[in-house]
Amino acid sequence: GATVKLALSGDSLVLRGAQRGSQPPPERTLGLAFIQAPHLGNAKKDIADEALSLEAREYLRRRVAGKPVKFVIRYKTGSGREYGSVYLGPDMATDDIALKLVHEGWAKVTDHARHQLDRVGIQEDEADAIERLLDEEEFAQSSKRGMWDPKPKPSRPRQTTFDGDARKFLDQHKGRELRATVEQVRDASTLRVMLHLPDAHQMVTLLLAGVKAPAVRTNVPGQPDHVEPFGEEAKFNVEIRLLQQDVKVQLEGLPQGPAANGTFVGTVTHSAGNMAEWLVANSFAKVADWSAVYLAGGAAQLRQLERQAKAKRMRVWKGFTGTVNQAPAKSFDATVVRIVSGDTVVVHDEATGADREFQLASIRQPRASDPEQAGYAEQARESLRRLCIGKPVTVTVDYHKPATESFRARDCATIKHKGSDIGLHLVKNGLAGVLRHRADDDKRSSNYDELLAAEVRAQEAKTGIHSGKPKAAAKPVDASENAARARSFLTHWQRSGRVPCVIEYVNGGGRLRVLNSKENAKLVLVLGGIRCPRAPRNDGTGGEPLGTEALELTSRNAMQRNVEVEFEGVDKSGSFIGTVWLSKEQSLAEMLLEQGLASVFDASAEHSPHKARLYAAERTAKAARRGMWADYDAEAEARSAAEKAKAEEEHARAGAQELKPRIEFLDVVVSELASSTSLFIQIANKAKVAELESMMADLAIEQPAGGPGPVPKAGQLVSACYTAGDEWHRARIVKALPNNQFEVSYVDFGNAEVVSADRIRALPAKFATAEPYAQPAQLAFLRLPSDAFAADYVADAYAALRQLVEGRQLVANVEARPPNGPIQLTLYDPALGRPVLEKSINGEIAAAGFAIADQRALASRHNSAAAAKLEELVGAARAAHRGMWEYGDITADD
């Protein structure tokens, strides 16, 4: 007896004997004696199928393939080919399969058999067999069956090669359940199947989706035989179940990489179930990640079967040493507080209150270092920010990635927002790839199969990084590069009202880095109207009390959030001043104030349009004694406020008194122009000049010849040798410097320099009583550029003033002598005639566009008419865009 392995044609079979041990069972090819069926063609020899050859083969296949039979050898040819009779049952008279073929007209009796009946000595059983065949043939002819039908139905062509467009063919049939016959088993997971389509019988190569069995490669021209362990056993078990059996096939995809045309990925289902699942369950195959993506229902069932197979450690898992049936991954609820990159986020664990950083499991972000992918890396990060920043998520920790020489240790997780995997969102949109793990590596995303499937769909759609189109990173303009650049943006943004922005980074509670994506501009923003405690540096030093808490509150509520910014001004460094609105009614400054993590900064709040709201928020924190107001004493503040109000009232009464213009003309020279806002004058009458010259002569004579005395202290009056002239002058110690150096100010001239200790002597007592000959002064009625105001024009203002005063004897009117501070002068050049305010040096500077009128100055209160006149000169310079008005009104920054 034997088992029919396959039907080669309508009159030829391959029989398989019983298996002994682990070796494959013996096989033999047997032709059916005395009959001949139409022959199938051979594509390699360019021989076409004969009419009804496939129908004959199919009739035989359906009845005998995979079934046990009895057979008798009738004769052999000279080439050694055997012919015999095959019986499906015990009755040799009725169970001969050849009789059934001839009866249905799918085969006829050979001429050789007919001649055998006339041969002397023919055996009786052979004669009986031939005669029965002839009887069946006569019946088929009379009944016009099979090949005897004069008008047979047209046959569908049998196509053993695939010459069409594989992608088009797949799109046409994908997901449909197709009838098919397994014609060959190359290995347990690679089959040759005949698809029975309406218009043809198409042969294709099918890779079972989701699995990979051990390879079996033999008798392949140009390649050595290659059989992996358990490959033959797996192949045999598939053959006995599927070879020449009717199955259902679903085409799911095309293989990745190079493959022969006509090779597809799909599933095979027969009466016993899904073949891929059977292979995995019986340890004949492993799950293949690359093809599991094509499974319409996912690979969860295959993964479960594989885990069970690993536990048995049989066949392909015989040497498996990994962990089986790991405990389910732990999940916890959290809030996303920061997007680090396109595959890394920081979440706040609601249970522990700690921040934890996670890399998205099995996700590979676009390379930011690659100029062609840098734009996609930015887009991935932005996509994550828009999707989940500040949103509640569920974190499932999948595995831990240990540190390497190039990378620090990472925890990897699957993170879901509203049940949707954020990593899957990136992959679907072509903004991330999927890592390929080893088959025995269980350290992967708990949603790994969906990620792989999404990547395939993104590749097919040529989305994002799969589009083949390079995308460079955006290069935003730095609007805070300097004050001039910042002012060029300020006016436009102020007119726009609330400007949509994104908080890119939080440097401190009240200091932020902001991106205006609409105009592709980045900037530094300081919250207006408040003062926040300074946050510590990265090393933990340099912070103020509550600085860390203020930083955390701002980070939690503003970091990487969409906000609106109301711009109010620009400081001297180019940082913008403004209000950040977290929502329509909630400003970040108010939130900090209400929590006691900031205080109202009066000088800045005065210029804020939200002054009242800021003070109200601070009062709320004081009442609740939050943050910096934990020890707040309302009664003490009330007493202080009353005293302040009383002082202001007295000051107002004093200011209300009538002040008259002063007339005090002096001949002066400017001995030192320290800056545009600071100058020193000397009285230029003969008596004062003579006194100064006499004192300097005596000081040079009486200077001690010995070395320096005790180390001087700041503020001490000493004798110092002026470096340029090598002369001794009275000087005051400003401050001590490293390397035994001192900064000194020469009190009789106003200039300053740094000298070494050996050029300093104690000042004889007789020289210490005389008043300094150089007096600090400033131009009355005006405010000139300084580091705190119009800083970009300090050098220009200094140059203009120096040209007007240097090397000239001038006339000064002392407009005011403040109790504390420099005297306020109007300077005139006597060479220009009688003193006229418009021709004064004050007037020249105002008309040149390097000053604004200072109505609060004491001189302006003494002489309001002069102040008003200079205000007119300033206005004319502004209108003509002279000096610091060249780009418009800069007083908005003041």
Helices and strands as residue ranges (DSSP letters): E 2-9, E 12-16, E 27-32, E 35-36, H 53-64, E 68-76, E 82-87, H 97-103, E 108-109, H 111-117, H 124-143, G 146-148, E 158-159, H 166-173, E 178-187, E 190-196, E 201-208, E 211-212, E 216-217, E 226-227, H 231-242, E 246-253, E 263-270, E 273-274, H 275-281, E 286-287, H 289-292, H 300-312, G 315-317, E 331-341, E 344-349, E 355-360, E 363-364, H 374-388, E 392-401, E 410-417, E 420-421, H 422-428, E 433-434, H 448-461, G 464-466, E 477-478, H 483-495, E 498-508, E 511-516, E 521-527, E 530-531, H 547-558, E 562-570, E 576-581, H 588-594, E 599-600, H 602-605, H 611-624, G 627-629, H 634-656, E 665-675, E 678-683, H 686-701, E 717-722, E 727-737, E 741-746, E 752-756, G 757-759, E 760-762, G 765-767, E 774-779, E 782-783, G 791-793, H 794-805, E 809-816, E 823-828, G 830-832, G 837-839, H 841-847, E 852-853, H 858-862, H 864-879, G 883-885, G 891-893
